[in-house]
């Protein structure tokens, strides 16, 4: 199964202590949230101690995190709830959250099909482009071969062959010349 909230808080403590987004105002909001909503997690006396402005914020936050770890699993879970409520961007950038998100991205859910890469050939995109060009050329000849070609249109077909390979060009020119000879007879 996954980590407990206590284990997560132990892993996230260093990150939380060094994050500049957790300034005095945010830490006070977290303490008040824990004190007012969950007084069993943080009593009034404990909240006063952690809200003492004479102590630097980073030290107060470190003491709060240690205190919550001593209180146990429930206190750590409520801290994460308060953090999610008041500082969502910090909550989602926690190392344990990022690690969990990365591991969930790698595991396909049961309802989604697994995508596999099928290699049809190993010749690359140039091969595909040349095959596509041949198919377009053949289709072009087929459709224009059935229509009545004016005398000036054979030059157009001959010009389209310039971008293709030598053999394809020869076939296209032969085909247009053959059509001109058939129509003149």
C-alpha positions in Angstrom: 0.0 0.0 0.0 1.1 3.7 0.1 2.9 5.7 2.6 1.1 6.9 5.8 0.7 10.6 6.3 3.3 10.4 9.1 5.9 8.9 6.7 5.0 11.5 4.1 5.4 14.4 6.6 8.8 13.0 7.6 9.8 12.9 3.9 8.3 16.3 3.1 9.6 18.2 6.2 12.9 19.3 4.7 11.1 20.7 1.6 8.5 22.4 3.7 11.1 24.1 5.9 13.0 25.4 2.9 10.0 26.6 0.8 9.8 30.4 0.7 6.1 30.3 -0.1 5.4 29.3 3.5 5.8 32.7 5.0 4.6 34.0 8.4 1.1 34.7 7.2 0.6 31.2 5.6 2.1 29.4 8.7 -0.3 31.3 10.9 -3.2 30.3 8.8 -2.2 26.7 9.0 -1.8 26.9 12.7 -5.2 28.6 13.1 -6.8 26.0 10.9 -5.4 23.1 12.9 -6.4 24.9 16.2 -9.9 25.9 15.3 -11.1 23.0 13.3 -9.1 20.3 15.0 -8.4 21.3 18.6 -7.4 17.7 19.4 -4.5 18.2 17.0 -3.4 21.6 18.2 -4.6 23.0 21.5 -4.9 26.7 22.3 -1.6 26.7 24.3 0.2 24.9 21.5 -1.2 27.3 18.9 0.0 30.3 20.9 3.5 28.8 21.2 3.7 28.2 17.4 2.3 31.6 16.6 4.9 33.5 18.6 6.3 36.2 16.3 9.5 36.6 18.3 10.6 33.2 16.9 11.6 33.1 13.2 9.0 31.5 10.9 11.3 28.7 9.7 12.0 27.6 13.3 8.3 27.8 14.2 7.4 25.7 11.2 10.1 23.1 12.0 8.8 22.9 15.6 5.2 22.5 14.3 6.1 19.7 11.9 8.0 17.9 14.7 5.1 18.3 17.0 2.6 17.0 14.5 4.8 14.0 13.9 4.9 13.3 17.6 1.1 13.5 17.7 0.7 10.8 15.1 -1.1 9.9 11.9 -4.3 11.8 12.4 -2.4 15.1 13.1 -0.3 14.7 10.0 -3.3 14.0 7.9 -5.1 17.2 9.2 -1.9 19.2 8.4 -2.0 18.0 4.8 -5.6 18.9 4.6 -4.9 22.4 5.9 -1.9 22.7 3.5 -4.1 21.7 0.6 -6.8 24.2 1.6 -4.5 27.2 2.2 -1.5 26.7 0.0 -2.5 24.4 -2.9 0.6 25.2 -5.0 2.9 24.0 -2.2 0.8 21.0 -1.5 1.0 19.8 -5.2 4.7 20.5 -5.3 5.6 18.3 -2.3 8.1 15.6 -3.1 5.8 12.8 -2.0 3.0 14.2 -4.2 5.3 14.5 -7.2 6.6 10.9 -6.6 3.1 9.6 -6.3 1.9 11.4 -9.4 4.9 10.1 -11.4 4.2 6.5 -10.3 0.5 6.8 -11.1 1.4 8.1 -14.6 3.4 5.0 -15.3 0.7 2.6 -14.2 -2.2 2.3 -16.8 -5.7 2.3 -15.3 -7.7 -0.8 -15.9 -10.2 0.8 -18.3 -7.6 2.4 -20.6 -6.1 0.5 -23.5 -2.3 0.0 -23.4 -0.7 1.8 -26.2 2.0 -0.1 -28.0 4.3 1.1 -30.7 4.0 -0.9 -33.9 6.9 -0.6 -36.3 5.7 -1.3 -39.8 9.1 -0.8 -41.3 12.4 0.6 -40.3 13.1 2.6 -43.4 12.0 6.0 -42.0 9.9 8.9 -43.2 11.7 9.4 -46.5 10.5 6.0 -47.6 7.0 6.8 -46.7 7.1 10.1 -48.6 8.5 8.5 -51.7 5.8 5.7 -51.6 3.1 8.4 -51.1 4.5 10.4 -54.1 4.3 7.3 -56.3 0.7 6.6 -55.2 -0.3 10.2 -55.9 1.4 10.1 -59.3 -0.4 6.9 -60.2 -3.7 8.3 -59.1 -3.0 11.5 -61.0 -2.3 9.5 -64.2 -5.3 7.3 -63.7 -7.8 10.1 -63.3 -6.3 12.3 -66.0 -5.8 9.3 -68.4 -9.6 8.7 -68.5 -10.5 12.3 -69.1 -10.0 13.9 -72.5 -6.7 15.6 -72.3 -6.2 18.8 -74.2 -3.0 19.2 -76.1 -1.5 21.6 -73.6 -2.2 19.4 -70.5 0.5 16.8 -71.4 3.1 19.3 -70.5 1.6 19.7 -67.1 1.8 16.0 -66.4 5.4 16.0 -67.6 6.2 18.9 -65.2 4.7 17.1 -62.2 7.2 14.3 -62.8 10.1 16.6 -62.1 9.8 16.2 -58.3 9.8 12.4 -58.4 12.5 9.8 -58.9 14.1 9.0 -62.3 12.2 5.8 -62.8 8.9 7.3 -61.9 9.6 10.3 -64.1 10.3 8.0 -67.0 7.0 6.1 -66.5 5.0 9.4 -66.3 6.6 10.8 -69.4 6.1 7.5 -71.3 2.5 7.4 -70.2 1.8 11.0 -71.3 3.5 10.5 -74.6 1.7 7.2 -75.2 -1.7 8.9 -74.5 -0.8 11.7 -77.0 0.1 9.1 -79.7 -3.1 7.1 -79.1 -5.3 10.3 -79.4 -3.6 11.4 -82.5 -4.2 8.1 -84.3 
